[in-house]
Amino acid sequence: MKKMLMVWMMIGGTFVFAQNKVDEERMQRDIEITENILSTMIKQQLNRHNFFPLEIQGSYLPGYGVTFRLPSSEFGNFLMLGDNMELEVPIAPSTPGEPMHYTYSYSSSDRGRDEEDRAWNESRRSSNTRSKNLSKARVVTDSVRDKYDLKILEAAKNFIADYGDLLSQLQPNEKIIVTNKGEGGRNRFWIVRSGSIGQQKQNILSVEGLRSDVNQFRQGKITREQLLSKFTIMNNEISDELQPDLELLSSILNRSYSRDLSKTFFCDENVYYDRLKDYGVIYHMQVYASRGRNHDDLYDMPTIGLNDVDQATRDQKVKELYPKFEQTVKDDLLEFGRTLKSLKNDETLSLEVVLTKCKGCSIPSTLELSVKNSVLKDYASGKLGKDAALSKIEIKKGANQ
């Protein structure tokens, strides 16, 4: 009898595994179809023509769900401006004395090697500097931006409610998310606001729903209003007010993960943050493992004192360093997070990390760590031990490389 029971348990386990196994080709097809649906719904909500470009990127993370990422919210300025208006962003002349010209660009392309990633950060910083020389631009008012954001959220809610079930392979506990937040914060642009040079008001938008709730709605077990009430919605304004404690933590992270102090990956002083109203603060950091050398395809790994290593050796070292880096960044979020004074108890400290490139290494492409400020305060006061505090840090890992 016991043998028969064990056989049935094995058969049942095999059946569940088969049910949960994802057909990657079918998943990709479902994502591409729903990307198009969401894009169409947003353009209809904003009364834009179908030929207007609006590229949406969907991705699936097993055990988490499907995330649809909208372009940078600055892209929405094109949608909100009149048909005869253009958004103009300055590009510095290549030769001194030439007139400055204006253009707009949006790119989310992936880069192959670490030095190219660093080039991206240098480009971002230099474009920020160039934008201070802007002489003219079209202005999008905050009130128009608010209306735009609300329309985006409305389209996202309707999309999840009406078409979320088209993602046929999602498990009941997996999510459907629509957001304008790029991985690692790669959605920031500098333009003119209200006639002065600076960063335009930008909101982080996100709508998140569970597949199980969508299933209940489709089966008539809950009403549409009940389904919408279950969605997690974020519409938080990024504050441009400088706060000393937030700046200090950015400086601490930059120094701690510098080439000469870090024992794992380094960040080349690219850490910056977004202060979100009624949410907390999100820090963004991109880390590297090596310095590539174009002339001989060899790498230097300054944090572990290795020079002239080939690609295979470099990748093996990256795989070995990753677990230590993950543990270190959790410890540092807890220890250094205690320096923050301006966060409220119920607000959140988050750190988004874009990890070093390592194709085929089976390490995450990104890390997102979050902890409530109340946890940091309890740890600082001794009410909470380190292990207990570490257990309260939420971690989301991006798709494996």
N, C-alpha and C positions, 0 to 999 in steps of 0.2 A: 504493500500500500504506500509506504514511504517512497519507494522507487518511482511508483506511478506519479505521486505528487511532485517529485523533483522533475520528472520528465515534463509534466504539464507546466511547471514554473519556468523551465528552460524554453519551452515552446512559446509561452506567453511573453517572456523577455525578448525572444527573437522577434516576435510579432510587433512589440512596442518599438524596438530598435528600427525595424523596417519602416514602421509608420513615421518615425521621427527623422529618418534619413532624408536629406534634402537632395533633390534632383537639381544640381547647379544650373544646368542649361534651362530648365523650366523656371527656376527662380529668376534667372537673368531676364528671361522673356517677360515674366510677370512684372518685373521692375521697370523694364523699358516701356511697356504698355502703360503702366500707371504713372511713370514720369510724364508721358505725353498728355495723359488725362489731367494731371495736376497743372501742368503748364497751360493747357487750354482753359481750365477753370479760373486760374489767376488772371489770364488775359481778358476773359469774359467779365470777371468781377471788376476789373479796372477799365473796361470798355476800350480795350486796345485791339488793333487788328491782328488777325491770326498770323500774318507774316512777320510780326514783331518778334525778334529773337529773345527767347527766355529759356536758357539752358538750365535744367534741373538735374542734379546728380543723385541717384539712389544707390544705396549700398546695403548689403545684408551682413549682419554679424550674428552667427549662431548663438542662441541662448539669450540674445538681446532684442533683435528685431531688425526692421528696415528703416533706415534714416534717409529722408529726402532733403538734400541741401539746396537751398535757393542761392542764387548769386548774391554777392555783397549787397547790403541794403542800399548802398549808394547807386547801384544799378537801377533801383527803383526811381531815381530822379528822372531818368529818361521816360519812364512810364507816366510820371505825373506831370512833366512839362508839356506845354502845348505843342501841337504838330509843327509849328514854325520856329520852335526854340531848340537850342542846343546847349548841352552842358559842356563847358570848356575847362580843361585841366591843362596847366602849362607843362611843356617839355622844354628844358633848357637847350639853347642852341649849341651845336657841336663846335662851332667856331666863334670866338669872342667877337662881338659886334654885330652878329647876325640877329635879326628880329626873333623874338620868342614866338613859337607857334603853339597851338592848343589841340589837344586830342583827348580821347577817352579810351581806356583799355580795361579789359577784365580777363584775368587768366587764372586758371586753377590747375595748370599742367604740372605733372610730377617731374622731378629732376632726378637724374641718375646717380650722381656722385656727390660726396659730402662738400667738395669745394663749390659745386654748383648751388647747393643749399645755402652756403654762406653768402654766395653772390646774390641770392634772392634777398637775404636780410640786408645786405649792403645797399641793394637797389631800393628797398623799402625806405631805409633811413635817408638815402640821398634824395629820393622823390619827395620825402617830407620836407627836406631842406629847400629843394627847388620850389615847392609850392608857396613858400613865403615870398617869392618874387612875383606872385600872380598879380596882374594889373587889372584884369576884368574877368567876370564870370556871371552866369545866370544864377539867380538866387531861388532856391526852393524854400518856402517858409515852413516853420515848424508845424503850423496848423495843417498844411497840405501833407506833410510827412505823417502826422498822426492819422489822418484819414486814410492814407495809403497803407499804413501798418494795420489798421483795423480791417481793411478790405482783404489784405493778405491772410490775416487770422481767420476771417470768415470763410474764405475759399479753402483754407487748410482744414477747418473743422468739417465742412461739407464733404471734402474729398475723403477724409478718413471714414466718416459715417456712411457715405454712399458707395465708395469704391474700395475701401480697405479690404473687403472680402475677396477681391481679385488677386490678392497676394495669397494664393491658395495653399502654399506650403508652410505658412507661419503657424507656429504652435500657439495654443491659447494664452500662454504666459509671455509671449513675445509682443513687442511694441511696434506701432507705426508712428513715426515721428516726422514732422515737417518743421524745418528750422532754417534760419538765415545765418546761423553760426557755423563758420567754417572750421574744420579741424585745425587745432593749434592757432586759432585766431587769424587765419589767413583770409580776412575779409575786410581789411581796413584801408581806406583811401582818404587822402586829404584834399579838401576843396574849400570854397568860400562859403561862409555862413553869414547872412545878414550884412553883407557888404564888407566884412572884415576877414582877415586871413585867419584860418583855424580849421578845426575839424567839425564838420556838420553834425548836428544832432543825429544820433543813431540809436536805434533800439535793437535789443536782442529779442527776436521773436521765436516762439516755439510752441507747437501743439503736439501733444503726445497722448495716444490712446492704446488700450490693450486689445489684442485680437479677440480675446474672450468676450469683451464687452460688445465689440462689433458683431460677433456671432449671436449674442443674445438679442441684439436689436434686429438682426436679419431674421431670426426665428420668432420674432414677435413677443419675446419674453420681457422686454423693456421698451419704453417709448423712446422716440427720438430725443425728447427733452432730457430724459434720464441718461441716455447715452452721452449727450453733449456735456452734462454735468459731471461725468466721470473723467472727462479729458483734463489733463494737466496743461495749463496754458501759461506761457511766459510772455510778457510784454514790458521789458525793463529798459529804461533809458540809461545809456552810458553817460556818466558824469565826467565833465572835463575839469572839475575842480581838483587841484593838486592837494593831496593830504600827506603830511610828513611821514606818518607811520607806514603808509602804503609805499611811498617812495623808498623808505628805508628797507623794507622787506625785499623790494626789487633789487636794491643794491646788494643786500646780503646774499641773495640767490645768485646774482651775477658773479660775486666774488667766490662763493663756495664751489661753483661749478666752472671756475676758470681752469685753464690748462695746467697751471702749476699747483693747484690745490686739490682738484678732483682726482679720485682714484678710479673712476669709471669713465663716464662720458663728460664732455665739456660743452659750454654754451656760447662762448665768444661774445659775452655781454649783450645778448639779444632779448633778455627778459623784460617784458612790459606788462601792464595790467589794465583791466577795464573795471571801473567802479560802477556797479549796477544798482540803481535805485530799488529799494525793497528786496534785494537779493543778497548782496554782499560784494565780493571782489573776485575776479577771475584773473589769474596770472598766466601768461603765455610764455613758453620756453621751447626752444628748439635745440637739441643736443646732437653732438657729433662724436665719433670715435676716433677719427683719423684725419690726416691732411693728405690729400691725394697729390701726386706729382705727375703732371701730364706727360713729361718726356720719357719716363721709363715704367709707367704703370706700377710703381711701388708706393707704399704708404708709410707715413710716420704716425705713431700712436703716442702722443706726448704724455698722456695721463699714466701710462704704464711703462714709459721709457723705452719703447721699441721703435727702431728705425729700419727703413728699407725692407719692409715685409710685403710679401705678395698678396694677391687678392684672397686666396684660400686661407692663408694664415690670419689675415686681417679679419675675415668673416668668422673664423673659429674663435678668435679672441672676443669679438663682439658678442657672440652667443654665450661665452663664459662670463662676460662682464654684466650682461643684462640683469640676471637675478639680483646681483649685488646693487646695481643701480636702482632697481625698483624698491628694494628695502631701504636704501639710503634716502631716496626722495620721500618716502613715507615718514621716516624718522625726522627729516629736516622740516617737512610740512608741520609736524607736531611741535618740534622744538622752536623753530623760527617763527611759526605762526603766533606764538605767545607774545610776540612784540607788537602785534596789532592792538591799537587802542580805540580806533574809530568805528569798529564794527559793533552792531548790537548783538545781543545774545542769540537771537533767532536767525541772524544772518550767517552766510556761508563763505568760507575761504575755499577757493578752488584753484587747482593748478593743472593746466593743460600742456602736455608735453608732446612735441613732434619728435619721434625718435630717429636716430641715425639710420641711414639707408643700409640695408643688408639683405639683398635679394636671396630668397630661399633659406633664410636663417631661422624661420619660424619664431620670430619675436614680433611683438605688436608693432604696428606702425605709429600708434599714438597711445598715450596714457592720460586719463582724466581722473584726478583725485579730488575729493571734496570732503570737508569736515565742518560741522557747525561750530560757531564761535563759542557757544556754551561749553562744548567739549574742551576747547583750548583753555578756557578759563578754569574749568574744573581740574584740568591737568596741571595748570600753572599753580593753583592753590593747594594741590596735594589731595583734593577730593577724589581724584581718579588716578589710578596707577597707569604706567606707560603701556602695558599690554592691553589693558581695558580701553585706553584712549586710542591706541592703534587699531583696535577692532572696530572702532566707530568711523574710521576713514573709509568712505565709499570709493571703490576703484572700478573704472570702466576701461577696458582695453580695446583698442581698435583692431581691425582685421590684421591677421598675421601677414608678414612680408614673405 
